[in-house]
């Protein structure tokens, strides 16, 4: 199985919608509940255009012609925090533990190092997502803060949201 990492493009709108529908349906590590996700091709294309801005990056992981993972990074717009950016990453469960997340993150961190305006890369992760937390720590991310009982699931259980960062 050959996995290809590349920059996302407008033409990926339909594939990204499919990818997100799969990820939201199989994971409870995402903030958006599956029934809340109502993307249209037009909305997705508008979102994709944001990544044409300097300091923004969208990477996709493909197997064949299917997107099976993605990482998006957006630098903050406010002048005083424009040295900071936030990332989000998702990989379909079937393709986890195969090094895809590592490849996506390494490419992002290299991208950030090449941009002198980007100094700090941040992310948010649910406290019960131990696999992801371990992965981020291996990449040098540290816990910065915690939003206690921030997420409430349909069954009434809560998890904290952990904020993590690394300097590049």
Backbone torsions as a table, in degrees:
resi	resn	phi	psi	omega
1	UNK	NA	119.8	178.6
2	UNK	-96.5	126.7	178.8
3	UNK	-108.6	128.7	-178.9
4	UNK	-114.7	132.4	176.1
5	UNK	-107.1	130.7	178.8
6	UNK	-151.8	168.4	175.2
7	UNK	-72.3	142.6	177.4
8	UNK	-74.1	156.9	179.5
9	UNK	-141.8	167.1	-177.3
10	UNK	-54.5	-37.2	-178.5
11	UNK	-64.2	-10.5	-178.4
12	UNK	-84.2	-0.4	-172.5
13	UNK	-51.4	-51.5	-176.5
14	UNK	-64.5	-45.1	-179.8
15	UNK	-64.0	-37.3	179.0
16	UNK	-68.0	-37.5	175.7
17	UNK	-60.5	-47.0	179.1
18	UNK	-60.3	-45.2	180.0
19	UNK	-59.0	-48.6	-177.7
20	UNK	-65.4	-36.3	176.5
21	UNK	-62.0	-40.9	178.7
22	UNK	-65.1	-50.8	-176.8
23	UNK	-61.4	-44.5	-179.4
24	UNK	-64.7	-32.1	-179.1
25	UNK	-76.2	-24.1	-174.6
26	UNK	-108.8	-3.8	-173.2
27	UNK	-130.0	144.6	171.0
28	UNK	-109.8	30.2	177.7
29	UNK	-104.2	6.6	-177.8
30	UNK	-109.1	146.4	-179.6
31	UNK	-69.6	-35.3	-179.3
32	UNK	-82.8	128.7	174.7
33	UNK	-77.7	148.8	-176.5
34	UNK	-53.6	-39.4	-177.6
35	UNK	-72.5	-11.9	178.9
36	UNK	-88.5	-13.8	-174.2
37	UNK	-86.5	109.7	-178.6
38	UNK	-128.4	64.5	-178.0
39	UNK	-82.6	142.3	170.5
40	UNK	-111.7	163.3	178.1
41	UNK	-60.1	-39.8	-179.4
42	UNK	-63.1	-45.6	178.6
43	UNK	-63.0	-42.3	-178.8
44	UNK	-65.3	-40.9	178.8
45	UNK	-64.8	-39.2	177.4
46	UNK	-62.7	-43.2	177.7
47	UNK	-62.7	-42.7	-179.4
48	UNK	-63.0	-32.8	179.7
49	UNK	-64.9	-25.9	177.8
50	UNK	-60.1	-27.4	-176.4
51	UNK	-80.9	2.4	172.6
52	UNK	-82.0	-13.2	-179.9
53	UNK	-73.3	148.7	176.9
54	UNK	-63.4	136.1	179.8
55	UNK	88.1	1.8	176.6
56	UNK	-113.2	144.2	-178.6
57	UNK	-145.6	134.5	173.0
58	UNK	-125.0	121.3	176.4
59	UNK	-114.7	143.2	175.1
60	UNK	-124.5	149.7	173.7
61	UNK	-111.5	128.7	-177.3
62	UNK	-120.9	145.0	166.8
63	UNK	-123.2	118.1	-172.9
64	UNK	62.9	-125.9	178.3
65	UNK	-104.9	14.8	-176.8
66	UNK	-110.6	132.8	173.4
67	UNK	-79.8	124.9	-177.1
68	UNK	-119.8	-2.2	178.4
69	UNK	-161.8	157.5	178.2
70	UNK	-155.2	154.9	173.5
71	UNK	-137.7	126.8	174.1
72	UNK	-119.6	142.1	-178.3
73	UNK	-134.6	128.6	179.3
74	UNK	-129.5	124.8	175.3
75	UNK	-74.7	142.8	-179.1
76	UNK	-65.1	143.9	-176.2
77	UNK	-83.1	-30.0	-177.2
78	UNK	-68.1	137.1	-175.0
79	UNK	-54.1	-45.2	-173.8
80	UNK	-72.8	-16.3	177.4
81	UNK	-123.4	21.6	-178.3
82	UNK	-71.2	-7.4	175.8
83	UNK	-85.6	-1.0	-176.0
84	UNK	-113.5	144.5	174.4
85	UNK	-141.0	155.4	-179.3
86	UNK	-116.4	141.2	178.4
87	UNK	-117.0	157.5	172.1
88	UNK	-138.6	139.8	-178.4
89	UNK	-136.9	142.1	176.2
90	UNK	-146.1	137.8	178.5
91	UNK	-136.3	134.4	177.9
92	UNK	-62.1	138.8	-173.1
93	UNK	-53.0	-39.2	-179.6
94	UNK	-57.4	-25.0	-175.6
95	UNK	-107.8	6.6	178.4
96	UNK	-72.0	159.2	178.9
97	UNK	63.1	31.0	177.8
98	UNK	-123.4	13.2	177.0
99	UNK	86.4	3.0	-177.8
100	UNK	-67.8	-46.3	178.9
101	UNK	-59.6	-40.5	179.1
102	UNK	-62.0	-45.4	179.3
103	UNK	-61.5	-43.3	179.5
104	UNK	-63.3	-45.9	-177.6
105	UNK	-67.3	-41.1	179.0
106	UNK	-61.9	-42.3	178.8
107	UNK	-63.9	-40.6	176.9
108	UNK	-62.9	-47.1	-177.0
109	UNK	-65.2	-34.6	174.5
110	UNK	-65.6	-43.4	177.2
111	UNK	-57.7	-46.3	-178.5
112	UNK	-63.8	-40.5	179.3
113	UNK	-64.2	-30.7	-179.5
114	UNK	-78.4	-14.1	179.5
115	UNK	-103.2	106.1	-176.0
116	UNK	-61.1	-21.5	-179.8
117	UNK	-79.3	-14.8	-179.4
118	UNK	-98.8	120.4	-179.4
119	UNK	-116.8	-27.4	-172.5
120	UNK	-135.0	129.2	177.9
121	UNK	-111.3	128.0	-175.6
122	UNK	-123.4	159.8	175.3
123	UNK	-154.2	166.0	175.3
124	UNK	-126.7	138.1	-176.7
125	UNK	-142.2	143.6	177.9
126	UNK	-71.5	142.5	-175.1
127	UNK	-64.6	-22.1	179.2
128	UNK	-87.9	-0.2	179.5
129	UNK	-90.8	67.8	-173.6
130	UNK	-61.4	-37.3	179.4
131	UNK	-60.4	-45.1	-179.4
132	UNK	-68.1	-42.5	-179.3
133	UNK	-60.6	-45.2	177.8
134	UNK	-59.5	-44.7	179.2
135	UNK	-60.2	-47.6	-178.9
136	UNK	-64.0	-40.6	178.8
137	UNK	-63.1	-38.6	177.3
138	UNK	-61.3	-29.0	179.0
139	UNK	-86.2	-0.1	177.1
140	UNK	99.7	4.7	178.2
141	UNK	-75.1	147.8	179.4
142	UNK	-125.7	152.6	176.9
143	UNK	-73.2	131.5	180.0
144	UNK	-107.6	-32.3	-178.1
145	UNK	-169.7	174.7	-176.2
146	UNK	-145.3	130.7	172.8
147	UNK	-98.3	106.8	-172.3
148	UNK	-74.4	134.8	-179.1
149	UNK	46.8	44.2	-175.2
150	UNK	-77.6	-32.6	-176.6
151	UNK	-113.8	129.4	176.1
152	UNK	-116.8	122.3	179.8
153	UNK	-85.0	168.0	-177.0
154	UNK	-58.7	-28.6	-179.6
155	UNK	-84.4	3.4	177.8
156	UNK	90.9	-2.1	178.4
157	UNK	-82.7	155.4	-178.7
158	UNK	-119.5	154.0	167.5
159	UNK	-137.5	154.1	174.7
160	UNK	-81.7	157.3	170.1
161	UNK	-109.1	125.3	-178.1
162	UNK	-100.0	131.3	174.7
163	UNK	-96.7	131.1	-178.5
164	UNK	-128.8	158.9	-177.5
165	UNK	-151.1	162.6	166.3
166	UNK	-148.0	148.5	173.5
167	UNK	-94.5	142.5	-179.8
168	UNK	-110.4	NA	NA
